[in-house]
Amino acid sequence: MTRFDPTDLRNRIEKLGDLPTLPHVVQRIAAMIGRPNVSTEEIGSIIEKDQVLAAKVLRLANSPFYGFPSRIGSVSHAVIVLGFNVVKGLTLCASALSIMKDAGMDQLWRHSLGVAITANLLAIRLEIKNPEELFVSGLLHDIGKVVLYVKWPDVGNCIKDEFTTGSARSLLDVEQELTGLSHADIGGSLADAWHLPITLREPILYHHNPPLAKEAVLQTAIVHVADILVKGLACGNPGDDLIPPLSKPAWELVGLDEQGLVECIDKASSEFTTIDDYL
């Protein structure tokens, strides 16, 4: 069994910064949104220069998952309606989709979109401010897997080889055993590199261990619960068939009673039928 030095991998993360496969326009946006005086027009004009990216952002912004009463016709309008952080996240999500598709990871994208839908539903139910951010958190929660299994094939192949030996361990357990890190740790490092706000970064970093969240406590709990519900509903496949353990504190924070759970599952399952439209 090959084991990797966590220090060496953390150095790799630092050198990685933005995913090299992300378009230059996304890297510019990631840098610009951190500036206090950036305008919606500036952000919109940059995205619109990349026609493919602009189309993907508008498609997500106009998706039934957000349910805006009138169509969003421009990226600048999307920035105004959804906010900087959500549009920034959607540009990253649109790029991540392309990377996943090119790598044959359609099932991971399907799972991620399922978690996004469910997290957004839970956020609306709990009357969370900016529930759109939960949609983005759900889309990005497994972004670390793109690094592990696409950008670092030497590491990813060893993890997959060890995982397919018939062990009852989860993919997460094997990642941590062989590398001292997990896809969640790597996703959290990417969120830092992209200057994402804490409300997006903590749900990515702690979606398997929500009690560790310090500021985005409820948002992290929502993504954790959504991740497990979607796994149980078999929407896509994030890499293994095991359902992760449910955090009791996170479940209590989300506060779903039996009727609420049934309603959430019914609504999410109905919306899952539209996922292939976004693939």
Residue frames as qw, qx, qy, qz and C-alpha x, y, z in Angstrom:
[[0.000, 0.889, 0.458, 0.000, 0.00, 0.00, 0.00],
 [0.421, 0.338, -0.008, 0.841, 1.46, 3.37, -1.05],
 [0.263, -0.816, -0.412, 0.309, 1.17, 6.18, 1.48],
 [0.359, 0.666, 0.089, 0.648, 1.73, 9.84, 0.66],
 [0.380, -0.194, -0.400, 0.811, 3.31, 12.46, 2.89],
 [0.004, 0.847, 0.525, -0.077, 0.60, 14.95, 3.98],
 [0.246, -0.727, 0.092, 0.635, 3.20, 17.73, 4.13],
 [0.266, -0.101, 0.651, 0.703, 4.17, 17.08, 0.51],
 [0.100, 0.578, 0.750, 0.306, 0.50, 17.12, -0.53],
 [0.120, -0.872, -0.325, 0.346, -0.15, 20.36, 1.35],
 [0.254, -0.508, 0.360, 0.740, 2.79, 21.86, -0.53],
 [0.210, 0.239, 0.768, 0.555, 1.18, 20.68, -3.73],
 [0.008, 0.794, 0.607, -0.042, -2.05, 22.43, -2.74],
 [0.198, -0.785, -0.017, 0.587, -0.18, 25.68, -2.12],
 [0.216, -0.282, 0.586, 0.728, 1.43, 25.43, -5.54],
 [0.212, 0.454, 0.821, 0.273, -1.87, 24.51, -7.13],
 [0.106, 0.217, 0.085, -0.967, -3.68, 27.73, -6.17],
 [0.679, 0.352, 0.064, -0.641, -6.46, 27.88, -8.71],
 [0.808, 0.140, 0.565, 0.093, -7.11, 24.72, -10.67],
 [0.217, -0.359, 0.519, 0.745, -4.92, 25.10, -13.77],
 [0.159, 0.322, 0.821, 0.443, -7.82, 23.97, -15.92],
 [0.079, 0.778, 0.492, -0.382, -10.06, 26.83, -14.79],
 [0.447, 0.705, 0.267, 0.481, -10.41, 29.43, -17.53],
 [0.379, 0.108, -0.184, 0.900, -8.39, 32.60, -17.11],
 [0.273, -0.524, -0.216, -0.777, -11.64, 34.56, -16.85],
 [0.731, -0.553, -0.386, -0.098, -12.60, 32.61, -13.71],
 [0.668, -0.187, -0.282, 0.663, -9.24, 33.31, -12.11],
 [0.117, 0.318, 0.030, 0.940, -9.72, 37.03, -12.85],
 [0.508, -0.579, -0.319, -0.553, -13.19, 36.97, -11.31],
 [0.771, -0.413, -0.418, 0.244, -11.92, 35.19, -8.20],
 [0.484, -0.048, -0.190, 0.853, -9.38, 37.97, -7.70],
 [0.051, -0.388, -0.193, -0.900, -11.77, 40.83, -8.53],
 [0.541, -0.606, -0.471, -0.343, -14.63, 39.87, -6.23],
 [0.648, -0.396, -0.403, 0.512, -12.32, 40.26, -3.25],
 [0.250, 0.162, -0.014, 0.954, -11.92, 43.96, -4.08],
 [0.039, 0.481, 0.622, -0.617, -14.23, 46.28, -2.11],
 [0.253, 0.554, 0.010, -0.793, -15.11, 48.59, -4.99],
 [0.100, -0.002, 0.852, 0.513, -15.75, 46.10, -7.77],
 [0.505, 0.219, 0.090, -0.830, -19.02, 46.71, -9.64],
 [0.730, 0.249, 0.608, -0.185, -21.64, 44.34, -11.00],
 [0.611, 0.758, -0.079, -0.216, -20.95, 45.74, -14.49],
 [0.059, 0.699, -0.710, -0.069, -17.25, 44.85, -14.23],
 [0.474, -0.149, 0.859, -0.121, -17.98, 41.30, -13.15],
 [0.706, 0.485, 0.443, -0.266, -20.72, 40.83, -15.74],
 [0.485, 0.795, -0.274, -0.241, -18.62, 42.18, -18.61],
 [0.088, -0.552, 0.828, 0.056, -15.75, 39.81, -17.81],
 [0.558, 0.079, 0.812, -0.155, -17.97, 36.74, -17.65],
 [0.649, 0.636, 0.270, -0.317, -19.81, 37.73, -20.83],
 [0.233, 0.733, -0.559, -0.310, -16.51, 37.75, -22.76],
 [0.067, -0.178, 0.980, 0.065, -16.47, 33.97, -22.32],
 [0.583, -0.033, -0.304, -0.753, -19.64, 32.97, -24.17],
 [0.636, -0.101, -0.763, -0.057, -19.65, 29.37, -22.98],
 [0.280, -0.134, -0.679, 0.665, -19.15, 30.35, -19.34],
 [0.273, 0.025, 0.113, -0.955, -21.75, 33.14, -19.57],
 [0.635, -0.091, -0.519, -0.565, -24.29, 30.70, -21.01],
 [0.566, -0.154, -0.784, 0.204, -23.68, 28.22, -18.19],
 [0.095, -0.104, -0.512, 0.847, -23.99, 30.88, -15.49],
 [0.434, 0.013, -0.084, -0.897, -27.24, 32.18, -16.98],
 [0.634, -0.108, -0.694, -0.324, -28.59, 28.66, -17.34],
 [0.427, -0.202, -0.755, 0.455, -27.98, 27.98, -13.65],
 [0.057, 0.103, 0.303, -0.946, -29.32, 31.40, -12.62],
 [0.550, 0.043, -0.216, -0.806, -32.52, 30.74, -14.61],
 [0.333, -0.024, -0.942, -0.034, -32.89, 27.17, -13.41],
 [0.578, -0.552, -0.411, -0.438, -36.06, 26.15, -11.57],
 [0.650, -0.245, -0.539, 0.476, -33.91, 25.63, -8.47],
 [0.180, -0.068, -0.233, 0.953, -33.89, 29.40, -7.90],
 [0.034, 0.631, 0.775, -0.004, -37.42, 30.05, -9.11],
 [0.044, -0.334, -0.042, 0.941, -37.17, 33.72, -10.02],
 [0.474, 0.597, 0.543, -0.352, -40.46, 34.98, -11.47],
 [0.525, 0.826, -0.054, -0.199, -38.84, 36.69, -14.49],
 [0.907, 0.228, 0.011, 0.354, -36.00, 35.52, -16.68],
 [0.392, -0.761, 0.241, 0.457, -32.49, 36.78, -15.91],
 [0.719, 0.683, 0.122, 0.037, -31.27, 38.00, -19.29],
 [0.431, 0.752, -0.373, 0.332, -27.71, 39.16, -18.56],
 [0.704, -0.066, -0.524, 0.474, -24.83, 38.19, -16.33],
 [0.068, 0.286, -0.281, 0.914, -24.87, 41.70, -14.82],
 [0.635, -0.370, -0.126, -0.667, -28.51, 41.15, -13.85],
 [0.858, -0.172, -0.479, 0.060, -27.54, 37.77, -12.37],
 [0.453, 0.138, -0.477, 0.741, -24.88, 39.47, -10.24],
 [0.264, -0.332, 0.138, -0.895, -27.44, 42.01, -8.97],
 [0.782, -0.283, -0.224, -0.508, -30.11, 39.39, -8.20],
 [0.919, -0.130, -0.359, 0.103, -27.90, 36.60, -6.86],
 [0.477, -0.846, 0.224, 0.080, -25.02, 38.56, -5.35],
 [0.240, 0.758, -0.604, -0.052, -21.26, 38.51, -5.95],
 [0.360, -0.395, 0.833, -0.139, -20.52, 35.38, -3.96],
 [0.763, 0.259, 0.551, -0.217, -23.18, 33.28, -5.65],
 [0.660, 0.734, -0.094, -0.133, -22.20, 34.35, -9.18],
 [0.043, 0.704, -0.709, 0.026, -18.56, 33.80, -8.34],
 [0.548, -0.169, 0.799, -0.180, -19.48, 30.35, -7.09],
 [0.782, 0.476, 0.332, -0.228, -21.53, 29.63, -10.21],
 [0.463, 0.772, -0.418, -0.122, -18.57, 30.52, -12.45],
 [0.163, -0.490, 0.850, -0.107, -16.46, 28.04, -10.48],
 [0.679, 0.118, 0.666, -0.287, -19.25, 25.46, -10.63],
 [0.722, 0.640, 0.010, -0.264, -19.66, 25.88, -14.38],
 [0.299, 0.702, -0.646, -0.025, -15.93, 25.36, -14.85],
 [0.378, -0.306, 0.843, -0.231, -15.88, 22.41, -12.46],
 [0.804, 0.325, 0.364, -0.339, -18.70, 20.81, -14.47],
 [0.636, 0.685, -0.326, -0.142, -16.55, 20.94, -17.59],
 [0.023, 0.575, -0.804, 0.151, -13.60, 19.38, -15.75],
 [0.587, -0.074, 0.730, -0.341, -15.78, 16.62, -14.29],
 [0.811, 0.472, 0.154, -0.309, -17.39, 15.85, -17.65],
 [0.479, 0.702, -0.523, -0.060, -14.03, 15.70, -19.42],
 [0.054, -0.434, 0.864, -0.250, -12.82, 13.30, -16.73],
 [0.518, -0.147, -0.793, -0.286, -15.91, 11.09, -17.01],
 [0.122, -0.124, -0.739, 0.650, -17.20, 12.16, -13.57],
 [0.343, -0.356, -0.397, -0.773, -20.83, 12.74, -14.57],
 [0.614, -0.478, -0.628, -0.012, -22.05, 10.77, -11.53],
 [0.423, -0.283, -0.375, 0.775, -20.12, 13.07, -9.19],
 [0.073, -0.104, -0.145, -0.981, -21.66, 16.11, -10.87],
 [0.499, -0.418, -0.588, -0.480, -25.12, 14.54, -10.60],
 [0.582, -0.451, -0.575, 0.357, -24.54, 13.94, -6.87],
 [0.287, -0.146, -0.178, 0.930, -23.22, 17.49, -6.40],
 [0.242, -0.240, -0.314, -0.886, -26.21, 19.03, -8.13],
 [0.579, -0.466, -0.646, -0.173, -28.52, 16.85, -6.02],
 [0.495, -0.389, -0.458, 0.628, -26.86, 18.15, -2.86],
 [0.079, 0.034, 0.063, 0.994, -27.15, 21.72, -4.18],
 [0.407, -0.394, -0.510, -0.647, -30.89, 21.31, -4.79],
 [0.631, -0.489, -0.598, 0.076, -31.51, 19.72, -1.40],
 [0.428, -0.244, -0.323, 0.808, -29.37, 22.23, 0.52],
 [0.078, -0.174, -0.186, -0.964, -31.23, 25.09, -1.17],
 [0.530, -0.468, -0.568, -0.422, -34.59, 23.54, -0.24],
 [0.613, -0.443, -0.527, 0.388, -33.50, 23.17, 3.38],
 [0.286, -0.073, -0.133, 0.946, -32.17, 26.72, 3.48],
 [0.276, -0.334, -0.334, -0.837, -35.48, 28.11, 2.18],
 [0.625, -0.483, -0.599, -0.126, -37.38, 26.01, 4.72],
 [0.590, -0.434, -0.383, 0.563, -35.21, 27.38, 7.53],
 [0.086, 0.975, 0.185, 0.087, -35.49, 30.94, 6.14],
 [0.671, -0.317, 0.138, 0.656, -31.72, 31.26, 5.85],
 [0.165, 0.874, -0.103, -0.444, -30.49, 34.58, 4.51],
 [0.295, 0.645, -0.600, -0.370, -29.08, 34.11, 0.98],
 [0.859, -0.033, 0.491, -0.142, -30.27, 30.51, 0.43],
 [0.729, 0.661, -0.175, -0.043, -28.64, 30.73, -3.02],
 [0.020, 0.718, -0.681, 0.145, -25.26, 30.38, -1.28],
 [0.674, -0.200, 0.678, -0.215, -26.34, 26.96, -0.04],
 [0.850, 0.499, 0.119, -0.115, -26.97, 25.91, -3.63],
 [0.428, 0.773, -0.451, 0.126, -23.39, 26.91, -4.48],
 [0.355, -0.551, 0.712, -0.252, -21.99, 25.20, -1.37],
 [0.853, 0.070, 0.479, -0.195, -23.74, 22.01, -2.39],
 [0.757, 0.647, -0.093, -0.012, -22.36, 22.22, -5.92],
 [0.326, 0.744, -0.518, 0.268, -18.81, 22.76, -4.65],
 [0.704, -0.584, 0.324, -0.241, -18.78, 20.51, -1.57],
 [0.916, -0.089, 0.342, 0.192, -16.85, 17.71, -3.33],
 [0.454, 0.868, -0.199, -0.016, -14.61, 19.95, -5.47],
 [0.342, -0.680, 0.647, 0.037, -11.56, 18.48, -3.71],
 [0.819, 0.082, 0.566, 0.044, -12.23, 15.23, -5.57],
 [0.623, 0.782, 0.000, 0.029, -11.42, 16.99, -8.85],
 [0.008, 0.824, -0.560, 0.083, -7.93, 17.64, -7.49],
 [0.603, -0.365, 0.701, -0.106, -7.45, 14.18, -5.97],
 [0.733, 0.190, 0.652, 0.032, -8.73, 12.17, -8.90],
 [0.607, 0.764, 0.188, 0.113, -8.08, 14.42, -11.90],
 [0.167, 0.923, -0.310, 0.156, -5.15, 16.73, -11.14],
 [0.234, -0.595, 0.754, -0.152, -3.23, 14.24, -8.97],
 [0.875, 0.124, -0.327, -0.335, -3.76, 10.93, -10.78],
 [0.453, 0.305, -0.776, 0.316, -0.79, 9.32, -8.96],
 [0.200, -0.110, 0.666, -0.711, -2.60, 9.90, -5.66],
 [0.689, 0.105, 0.080, -0.712, -6.12, 9.26, -6.93],
 [0.750, 0.229, -0.575, -0.234, -5.25, 5.98, -8.63],
 [0.275, 0.186, -0.843, 0.424, -3.63, 4.65, -5.45],
 [0.392, -0.007, 0.499, -0.773, -6.71, 5.58, -3.44],
 [0.773, 0.189, -0.148, -0.587, -9.04, 3.93, -5.95],
 [0.602, 0.264, -0.754, 0.000, -6.86, 0.79, -6.11],
 [0.068, 0.107, -0.811, 0.572, -6.92, 0.46, -2.34],
 [0.510, 0.076, 0.304, -0.801, -10.62, 1.23, -2.15],
 [0.774, 0.218, -0.319, -0.501, -11.58, -1.43, -4.71],
 [0.238, 0.301, -0.913, 0.142, -9.96, -4.25, -2.74],
 [0.559, -0.372, -0.708, -0.219, -13.32, -5.11, -1.16],
 [0.231, -0.069, -0.596, 0.766, -12.81, -3.19, 2.06],
 [0.152, -0.744, -0.651, -0.027, -15.84, -1.93, 3.96],
 [0.291, -0.469, -0.132, 0.823, -14.11, 1.39, 4.53],
 [0.350, 0.873, 0.286, -0.183, -15.47, 4.52, 2.93],
 [0.619, 0.592, 0.049, 0.514, -13.59, 6.40, 0.24],
 [0.162, -0.903, 0.155, -0.368, -13.05, 9.18, 2.79],
 [0.789, -0.549, 0.273, 0.037, -11.38, 6.75, 5.20],
 [0.863, 0.163, 0.218, 0.425, -9.04, 5.49, 2.49],
 [0.314, 0.825, -0.013, 0.469, -8.15, 9.04, 1.44],
 [0.375, -0.850, 0.256, -0.268, -7.19, 9.92, 5.01],
 [0.895, -0.321, 0.275, 0.141, -5.31, 6.68, 5.58],
 [0.800, 0.284, 0.214, 0.483, -3.15, 7.03, 2.46],
 [0.353, 0.624, 0.070, 0.693, -2.65, 10.80, 2.42],
 [0.314, -0.314, -0.483, 0.755, -3.46, 12.20, 5.87],
 [0.213, 0.202, -0.038, -0.955, -5.89, 14.48, 4.03],
 [0.408, 0.456, 0.786, -0.087, -9.34, 14.16, 2.52],
 [0.240, 0.499, 0.513, 0.656, -11.14, 15.66, -0.45],
 [0.238, -0.898, -0.366, -0.049, -12.84, 17.98, 2.07],
 [0.521, -0.626, 0.088, 0.574, -9.46, 19.27, 3.31],
 [0.413, 0.033, 0.480, 0.773, -8.35, 19.90, -0.26],
 [0.041, 0.718, 0.558, 0.413, -11.66, 21.57, -1.12],
 [0.361, -0.873, -0.223, 0.240, -11.23, 23.86, 1.87],
 [0.495, -0.407, 0.275, 0.717, -7.75, 24.82, 0.66],
 [0.269, 0.364, 0.574, 0.682, -9.14, 25.59, -2.79],
 [0.142, -0.862, -0.470, -0.123, -11.85, 27.74, -1.21],
 [0.441, -0.725, 0.018, 0.528, -9.08, 29.70, 0.52],
 [0.433, -0.102, 0.475, 0.759, -7.19, 30.08, -2.76],
 [0.094, 0.542, 0.612, 0.569, -10.37, 31.32, -4.47],
 [0.007, -0.062, 0.297, -0.953, -11.07, 33.79, -1.61],
 [0.416, -0.470, -0.653, -0.423, -14.52, 32.35, -1.06],
 [0.367, -0.562, 0.254, -0.696, -16.41, 33.66, 2.00],
 [0.157, -0.227, 0.877, -0.392, -16.61, 31.62, 5.18],
 [0.690, 0.183, 0.366, -0.598, -20.26, 30.81, 4.41],
 [0.831, 0.430, -0.272, -0.227, -19.07, 28.80, 1.39],
 [0.332, 0.557, -0.737, 0.193, -15.69, 27.63, 2.69],
 [0.355, -0.288, 0.758, -0.465, -16.78, 25.97, 5.94],
 [0.857, 0.170, 0.262, -0.411, -19.53, 23.83, 4.34],
 [0.735, 0.529, -0.422, -0.038, -16.94, 22.57, 1.82],
 [0.186, 0.536, -0.739, 0.364, -14.27, 21.93, 4.45],
 [0.240, -0.162, 0.791, -0.539, -16.48, 20.42, 7.16],
 [0.692, 0.007, -0.256, -0.675, -19.32, 18.71, 5.30],
 [0.729, -0.036, -0.683, 0.007, -18.25, 15.36, 6.76],
 [0.504, -0.283, -0.588, 0.566, -17.66, 16.78, 10.26],
 [0.036, -0.759, -0.297, -0.579, -20.03, 19.73, 10.75],
 [0.563, -0.777, -0.234, 0.157, -19.38, 20.25, 14.51],
 [0.633, -0.177, 0.067, 0.751, -15.96, 21.67, 13.52],
 [0.186, 0.659, 0.314, 0.658, -17.56, 24.68, 11.81],
 [0.335, -0.293, -0.420, 0.791, -17.05, 27.88, 13.78],
 [0.142, 0.282, 0.027, -0.948, -18.98, 30.58, 11.91],
 [0.551, 0.105, -0.442, -0.700, -21.11, 29.02, 9.15],
 [0.275, -0.123, 0.895, -0.329, -22.48, 26.48, 11.60],
 [0.645, 0.374, 0.482, -0.461, -26.02, 26.15, 10.24],
 [0.579, 0.637, -0.330, -0.386, -24.90, 26.31, 6.60],
 [0.139, 0.436, -0.889, -0.013, -22.41, 23.49, 7.21],
 [0.428, 0.067, 0.816, -0.382, -25.05, 21.42, 8.98],
 [0.673, 0.513, 0.157, -0.510, -27.42, 21.90, 6.02],
 [0.497, 0.587, -0.585, -0.258, -24.85, 20.74, 3.45],
 [0.096, -0.280, 0.936, -0.189, -23.96, 17.74, 5.66],
 [0.549, 0.247, 0.666, -0.441, -27.59, 16.67, 5.98],
 [0.641, 0.606, -0.094, -0.462, -28.24, 17.30, 2.26],
 [0.240, 0.538, -0.793, -0.153, -25.19, 15.21, 1.33],
 [0.220, -0.074, 0.946, -0.225, -26.45, 12.24, 3.32],
 [0.602, 0.428, 0.435, -0.515, -30.05, 12.55, 2.11],
 [0.565, 0.636, -0.334, -0.406, -28.90, 12.64, -1.51],
 [0.087, 0.394, -0.915, -0.027, -26.62, 9.66, -0.95],
 [0.392, 0.122, 0.836, -0.363, -29.56, 7.76, 0.51],
 [0.616, 0.575, 0.246, -0.478, -31.74, 8.72, -2.45],
 [0.690, 0.017, 0.586, 0.425, -29.04, 7.42, -4.84],
 [0.405, 0.905, 0.102, -0.077, -28.90, 10.60, -6.90],
 [0.401, 0.777, -0.461, 0.153, -25.57, 10.23, -8.68],
 [0.924, -0.273, -0.141, 0.229, -22.58, 8.66, -7.00],
 [0.071, -0.955, 0.285, -0.045, -19.73, 10.54, -5.30],
 [0.281, 0.618, -0.731, 0.071, -17.38, 7.56, -5.47],
 [0.101, 0.053, -0.968, 0.222, -18.69, 4.93, -3.08],
 [0.460, -0.411, -0.617, -0.488, -22.02, 3.42, -2.07],
 [0.427, -0.341, -0.677, 0.493, -21.63, 3.80, 1.68],
 [0.181, -0.849, -0.264, -0.421, -23.85, 6.36, 3.40],
 [0.303, 0.368, -0.505, 0.720, -21.72, 8.49, 5.77],
 [0.314, -0.453, -0.722, 0.418, -22.65, 8.69, 9.46],
 [0.089, -0.791, -0.322, -0.513, -25.15, 11.41, 10.26],
 [0.235, 0.159, -0.465, 0.839, -24.00, 14.06, 12.72],
 [0.238, -0.627, -0.728, 0.143, -26.61, 14.27, 15.47],
 [0.154, -0.569, -0.198, 0.783, -25.82, 17.94, 16.29],
 [0.036, 0.127, -0.486, -0.864, -26.17, 18.84, 12.60],
 [0.196, -0.395, -0.836, -0.327, -29.46, 16.96, 12.30],
 [0.229, -0.654, -0.595, 0.407, -30.82, 18.72, 15.39],
 [0.106, -0.416, 0.071, 0.900, -29.76, 22.11, 14.01],
 [0.134, -0.069, -0.651, -0.744, -31.58, 21.48, 10.74],
 [0.336, 0.118, 0.567, -0.743, -34.60, 20.39, 12.80],
 [0.494, 0.030, -0.595, -0.633, -36.52, 18.25, 10.32],
 [0.612, -0.058, 0.631, -0.473, -39.44, 16.38, 11.87],
 [0.496, 0.117, 0.844, 0.165, -40.88, 13.31, 10.16],
 [0.457, 0.765, 0.442, -0.103, -43.34, 15.29, 8.05],
 [0.080, 0.904, -0.258, -0.330, -40.69, 17.86, 7.11],
 [0.356, -0.389, 0.784, 0.327, -38.32, 15.10, 6.07],
 [0.523, 0.391, 0.750, 0.102, -40.95, 13.46, 3.87],
 [0.331, 0.899, 0.210, -0.194, -41.81, 16.81, 2.24],
 [0.094, -0.795, 0.479, 0.360, -38.14, 17.60, 1.63],
 [0.441, -0.147, 0.839, 0.282, -37.46, 14.18, 0.10],
 [0.505, 0.601, 0.620, -0.008, -40.54, 14.42, -2.13],
 [0.244, 0.940, 0.005, -0.237, -39.67, 17.87, -3.42],
 [0.208, -0.665, 0.631, 0.341, -35.98, 17.07, -3.90],
 [0.533, 0.065, 0.820, 0.197, -36.80, 13.82, -5.70],
 [0.479, 0.768, 0.418, -0.081, -39.11, 15.70, -8.05],
 [0.142, 0.935, -0.230, -0.228, -36.43, 18.27, -8.85],
 [0.494, -0.414, 0.702, 0.304, -33.78, 15.57, -9.35],
 [0.681, 0.439, 0.576, 0.110, -35.63, 14.59, -12.54],
 [0.374, 0.927, 0.032, -0.010, -34.40, 17.83, -14.15],
 [0.516, -0.673, 0.392, 0.358, -30.73, 17.25, -13.31],
 [0.684, 0.121, 0.548, 0.465, -29.86, 15.72, -16.67],
 [0.330, 0.890, 0.263, 0.171, -30.97, 18.97, -18.32],
 [0.154, -0.956, 0.248, 0.029, -27.98, 20.63, -16.64],
 [0.725, -0.314, 0.520, 0.325, -25.48, 17.98, -17.66]]
